[in-house]
Amino acid sequence: MGIVIAIIIFGVIVTVHEFGHFICAKLSGIKVLEFSVGMGPRLLKFGKGETVYSLRLLPVGGYCSMEGEDDNSEDSRSFRNQSVWKRIIVLFAGAFMNFVLGFVLVVVMTCMSSSVATMEISGFSGVKNDDGTVEYYASSYESGLRHGDIIKEMDGMKILSTTDLSYLLGQSSVHDVEVERDGERILLEDVQFGDTKYGGVIDFGLVYEDKTVGNVLSYSFKDSVSLGRLVWISLRDLVTGKYDAEDISGPVGVVTTINETAQQGDSVQETAIMLLYISALITINIGIFNLLPIPGLDGGRLLFCFIEVVRRKPVKAEHEAYVHLAGMVLLFGIMIFATYQDILRLITGG
């Protein structure tokens, strides 16, 4: 069942991404030859006007094929014969739709929750004694945090949602925390987090508000930004060597994660929220990754568009095609390596 859910999630994410290219190309008057969901052998197809719509066997990708996308074409409606700004919009539209999908998924996830979190501290781990005094088990209280503090930053990073708190507290138990207290900003250095009696790094609670249209949309937007920031931090850590190459995960690893997530929830609602969360993370990840200036990706094509803006003339189609081909070979190599690592982890249980 989990594998079926993973296939559906991938299919929706890819379809939404390619639909972004497709609809902007159509609205721009660019000739679209084929809109495909999936890769590999074609399972179904039908034509409507000048465009062929197809469903292919492997749910690991998809594409929107436009006239003259990779070569010169005499057709006035070909991709390369459009203004550079039209091409930039069409290329960016795929990632943009991934971000929109991520936001929508977070909105649904937030609506399924009973209330909306704020960054205001409601209390700390502890027990009230018979004489009315409170014995705190919260290291953060002993380090200076107080009831009513609104957490603004940790270690210089702006805190937008509980996603940010979970990430930072998962990295370390000691942080510099900037809070808003009685209308003033206060910096607390070396705040220690941890429940000294029951264990765990989270030793405080947050104030939760009843859901309204305003706070649901506001929190969902902030949480979507937080997810995007986590993706960017992960990419940065990978490039800077914080993670080893063996830590890279491919489609098999993602499917495995989704499958495990689908089986972990104690209730249908909890499972649905977990799947929505990981789906939002995946679609935002795909959006950001596609905008990287790597040949073969949308970001690589956007780079050539920006070069054209600076040079005031396009790079020759055949030269650009060679660069993108080399990029695709590199990307496929990385995917094969990542898939090998995923299978190796499944076999070894690592």
Disulfide bonds with the S-S distance in Angstrom:
none
